[in-house]
Amino acid sequence: MTVLVDAGPSRLVLPPGFSERAAEPHSDAHAEACRLAASGEAEAATLVLSRRDDLVDLAVVLAPDEPLATARRAHFAGMVALANAVGVFGPPEIPVMFEWPGTLLFNGARLGGGRLGWPEACGEDEEPDWLVFSGMLLASKLAAGDPGHTPDSTALEEEGFGTDLRAPLVESFARHLTKTFEIWREDGFGHVAALYLAHLPRESGVRAAIEPEGDGRLTWPDGRVEHLPLRASLEAPDWRDPKTGGVRL
């Protein structure tokens, strides 16, 4: 999975090869990055940021080098990078956890999530021209009123994160994404899968795995197996509120 291309001028301190774009007003980073990638206006490692103050909303264009059916596993690399970036700035005693496949939990509540986009016309056995991984975190819930009315979600400002973290968090995500793809390239996807699965809570004795095409598998000690679909969950992310375009409160 390639993420290195021409670097452009940036206000952020990003790894070599990344360039920065701002999403159009009233557009989220995911939609903007998919539009730019589909039109050929953005190549791999273009990092798109939205302008919403209540969210950290980012998306990065990727250049897959395998068929779509397995290329979707890039989602797990993106989630690992997002979790690592959050972990750098959050209280160290509170772990970052996932709900399959893209919800990011902090202190037991929904902080945000990640999703993956791909060309609609691309077949499962075809190599897509692009992928887009996007991550979204609640920066503030002030506009939502009393936080007691939305206990299932939380925000960076509620959890002991420092102030003015938007740029450092995005920069950290880009560095961790680069590192995670290096691990994939050098050591194989199994190592990335292990990093992802370490954030997935499960009962004692339950074994978790990611199958070759990205679906999850949980195996109980008594032999019972549960399959966790990837594609359908990416097409309708549980953590996202389709009405607001933000994180579900």
Salt bridges, closest charged atoms under 4 A:
GLU20 OE2 - ARG11 NH2 2.89
ASP28 OD2 - ARG240 NH2 3.68
GLU32 OE2 - ARG35 NH2 3.07
GLU41 OE2 - ARG35 NH1 3.37
ASP54 OD2 - ARG52 NH2 2.87
GLU66 OE1 - ARG73 NH2 3.03
GLU124 OE2 - ARG72 NH2 2.65
GLU124 OE2 - ARG231 NH1 2.77
GLU211 OE2 - ARG217 NH1 3.51
GLU211 OE2 - HIS227 ND1 3.29
GLU235 OE2 - ARG231 NE 3.05
